[in-house]
Amino acid sequence: MSSRPHLSREEADAFLEHLFGGLAVKPKRIALRQTAGVVRYLTALAYQTPFGRAQELVASAAELLWRALLSVGEIRIAEKQQVIECLVAHRRTYLQSLDMERLLKLVTDRAEPGIDDLSFRPSQVMGRDRSVSGQSKNPLQDDLTERIYVAYHALHRVGVKNVRGHIVQVLNRLGIETRARASTSRKWTPAEVAERVRQFDDRLLRLHKLRGRPDRLRQLAQRREKLVDNWMGEFQRARLARSTKHDRNPG
């Protein structure tokens, strides 16, 4: 049986930096014409950039945007006959390396794919280390509340004093805003952290349909502990990966 992830008091600040340094946010719309034009620009720039890290960076940006466009971009799906006509038009040039007879038969014989295929919808939120998929009536703008919730209970677990103060200090230092109304302060306070923790408890109760159950507090505690374990484990794996990379490339 594997042991639970461990976090020492000395690692608390590093854990908070890890949590809040890679905030996952709601992706912005990725339109066909604009994105394709940007990809073409970056590709041309890569052609004109001397070989090296700068060229690799520009080319990688173009490739990532192109993949995102194909995956979740706002593209109107073609009709079957349009697809067949396109394949026939390019069968002796761009597609000459393919088994065109078989490809055309596959397209012709199979039913048209559903326009509302979930695979073409973007994640709810995306960040450096994670993405959250699925659809919701109230889509998330970011996963900050979850991260605050995890930070709060993780630090309590390892006996850190003034937990809310620790979290407030990191959030304000990183410049993460509260998204409060313009007439109120955008700086974090212990009260704001406590409210986010309460909000996420409510979210877990709704998500797992625990309201009204006699064992809801026990169930909530179990799900909370599992969530904290997952984030702690991810933090430890990330630290190990960085340490291994440094050992291989000490310079």
C-alpha positions in Angstrom: 0.0 0.0 0.0 1.5 3.4 -1.0 2.0 6.0 1.8 0.2 9.3 1.7 2.1 12.3 0.4 4.0 14.2 3.1 4.6 17.9 3.5 6.9 19.3 6.2 6.5 22.8 7.7 9.7 23.9 6.0 8.1 23.1 2.6 4.9 25.1 3.3 6.0 28.3 1.6 7.3 26.3 -1.4 4.0 24.5 -1.6 2.1 27.8 -1.7 4.3 29.1 -4.4 3.7 26.0 -6.4 -0.1 26.2 -5.9 -0.5 29.8 -6.8 2.2 30.1 -9.3 0.4 28.0 -11.9 -3.2 29.2 -11.7 -5.5 27.6 -14.2 -7.8 30.0 -16.0 -10.7 29.9 -18.5 -9.3 29.7 -22.0 -10.2 32.6 -24.3 -12.0 31.9 -27.6 -9.7 30.8 -30.4 -11.1 32.0 -33.7 -10.2 30.5 -37.1 -9.2 33.5 -39.1 -7.3 35.4 -36.4 -5.4 32.4 -35.1 -4.5 31.0 -38.5 -3.1 34.4 -39.4 -1.1 34.5 -36.2 0.3 31.0 -37.0 1.3 32.0 -40.5 3.1 35.1 -39.1 5.0 33.1 -36.4 5.9 30.4 -39.0 7.3 33.1 -41.3 9.2 34.6 -38.4 10.6 31.2 -37.6 11.9 30.8 -41.2 13.7 34.1 -40.9 15.2 33.5 -37.4 18.7 31.9 -37.2 18.7 28.4 -36.0 18.7 28.2 -32.2 16.5 28.6 -29.1 14.8 31.7 -30.4 13.7 30.0 -33.6 12.6 26.9 -31.6 10.5 29.1 -29.3 8.7 30.9 -32.2 8.1 27.7 -34.1 6.8 26.0 -31.0 4.3 28.8 -30.4 3.0 28.4 -34.0 2.7 24.7 -33.6 0.9 24.9 -30.3 -1.6 27.5 -31.5 -2.2 25.4 -34.7 -2.9 22.3 -32.6 -5.3 24.3 -30.4 -7.1 25.6 -33.4 -7.7 22.2 -34.8 -8.7 20.8 -31.5 -11.0 23.4 -30.0 -11.1 26.3 -32.4 -14.3 27.9 -33.6 -14.5 26.1 -37.0 -17.6 25.3 -38.8 -17.6 21.6 -39.7 -17.8 20.8 -43.4 -20.5 18.7 -45.0 -19.6 15.2 -46.2 -19.7 16.2 -49.9 -17.4 19.1 -49.3 -14.9 16.8 -47.7 -15.0 14.3 -50.6 -14.5 17.1 -53.1 -11.5 18.5 -51.1 -9.9 15.0 -50.9 -10.3 14.4 -54.6 -8.9 17.8 -55.5 -5.7 17.2 -53.5 -5.3 13.4 -53.9 -2.4 13.7 -56.4 -0.5 16.5 -54.6 -0.7 17.1 -50.8 -2.3 13.7 -50.1 -0.4 11.6 -52.6 1.3 9.6 -49.9 -2.0 8.3 -48.6 -4.2 5.3 -49.6 -6.7 7.6 -51.2 -9.1 4.9 -52.4 -9.5 3.6 -48.9 -9.8 7.1 -47.4 -12.5 8.1 -49.8 -14.4 4.9 -49.1 -14.2 5.5 -45.4 -15.5 9.0 -45.7 -18.2 8.0 -48.1 -19.5 5.0 -46.2 -19.5 6.3 -42.7 -22.1 8.6 -41.2 -21.3 12.2 -40.7 -19.8 13.0 -37.3 -21.9 14.9 -34.8 -21.4 18.6 -34.8 -21.7 18.9 -31.0 -18.9 16.4 -30.4 -17.5 17.1 -26.9 -14.0 16.5 -28.1 -14.0 19.9 -29.8 -14.9 21.9 -26.7 -12.1 23.5 -24.7 -11.3 22.7 -21.1 -13.1 24.7 -18.5 -9.8 26.0 -17.1 -6.2 25.4 -18.2 -2.9 26.1 -16.5 0.8 25.2 -16.3 0.2 21.9 -14.5 -3.5 21.0 -15.1 -6.6 21.4 -17.1 -10.2 20.7 -16.0 -12.6 19.4 -18.6 -16.3 19.0 -18.7 -19.2 21.4 -19.2 -21.1 23.2 -16.5 -24.0 25.6 -16.2 -21.7 27.9 -14.2 -18.3 27.5 -15.8 -15.2 28.3 -13.7 -13.2 31.4 -14.4 -10.2 29.9 -12.7 -9.3 27.2 -10.1 -8.1 29.7 -7.5 -10.8 28.9 -4.9 -9.8 25.2 -5.1 -6.1 26.1 -4.6 -6.9 28.3 -1.6 -9.0 25.5 -0.1 -6.1 23.0 -0.6 -3.6 25.4 0.8 -5.7 26.1 3.9 -6.2 22.5 4.8 -2.7 21.3 3.8 -1.0 23.9 6.1 -3.4 23.1 8.9 -2.5 19.4 8.5 1.2 20.0 9.0 0.7 22.4 12.0 1.6 25.8 10.4 0.5 28.7 12.5 -1.5 31.7 11.1 -2.5 29.7 8.0 -4.7 32.4 6.5 -1.9 35.0 7.0 0.5 32.8 5.1 -1.9 32.4 2.2 -2.7 36.1 2.1 1.0 37.0 2.0 1.7 34.7 -1.0 -1.4 35.8 -2.9 -0.6 39.5 -2.5 3.1 39.0 -3.3 2.2 37.2 -6.6 -0.2 40.0 -7.5 -3.3 37.7 -7.7 -6.4 39.8 -7.5 -9.6 38.9 -5.6 -11.8 39.9 -8.5 -13.7 42.1 -6.1 -15.8 44.9 -7.3 -14.1 48.1 -8.4 -15.2 50.0 -5.3 -13.5 47.5 -2.9 -9.9 46.5 -2.3 -8.3 43.9 -4.7 -5.9 42.9 -1.9 -6.4 39.7 0.0 -7.3 39.5 3.6 -7.7 36.6 6.0 -11.5 37.1 5.9 -11.5 36.7 2.1 -9.5 33.4 2.4 -12.0 32.1 4.9 -14.8 32.9 2.6 -13.2 31.1 -0.3 -12.7 28.0 1.9 -16.4 28.1 2.8 -17.4 28.5 -0.8 -15.4 25.4 -1.8 -16.9 23.3 1.0 -20.3 24.3 -0.4 -19.2 23.4 -3.9 -18.1 19.9 -2.8 -21.4 19.4 -1.0 -23.3 20.3 -4.2 -21.0 18.4 -6.5 -21.2 15.1 -4.6 -24.8 15.6 -3.5 -24.0 15.4 0.1 -26.5 17.9 1.5 -29.0 16.4 3.8 -27.0 13.2 4.3 -26.4 12.3 7.9 -22.8 11.4 7.1 -22.1 14.5 5.0 -19.4 15.9 7.3 -17.5 12.6 7.3 -17.9 12.3 3.5 -16.8 15.9 3.1 -13.7 15.3 5.2 -12.8 12.2 3.2 -13.1 14.1 -0.1 -11.1 17.0 1.3 -8.3 14.8 2.5 -8.1 13.1 -0.9 -8.0 16.4 -2.7 -5.2 17.7 -0.5 -3.3 14.4 -1.0 -3.6 14.8 -4.8 -2.1 18.3 -4.7 0.6 17.4 -2.3 1.6 14.4 -4.4 1.7 16.6 -7.5 3.9 19.1 -5.7 6.3 16.4 -4.6 6.5 14.9 -8.1 7.2 18.3 -9.6 10.0 18.9 -7.1 11.5 15.5 -7.8 11.4 16.2 -11.6 13.1 19.6 -11.1 15.8 18.0 -8.9 16.4 15.2 -11.4 16.7 17.7 -14.2 19.2 19.8 -12.2 21.3 16.7 -11.4 21.4 15.9 -15.2 22.2 19.4 -16.2 24.0 21.0 -13.2 25.1 24.0 -15.2 
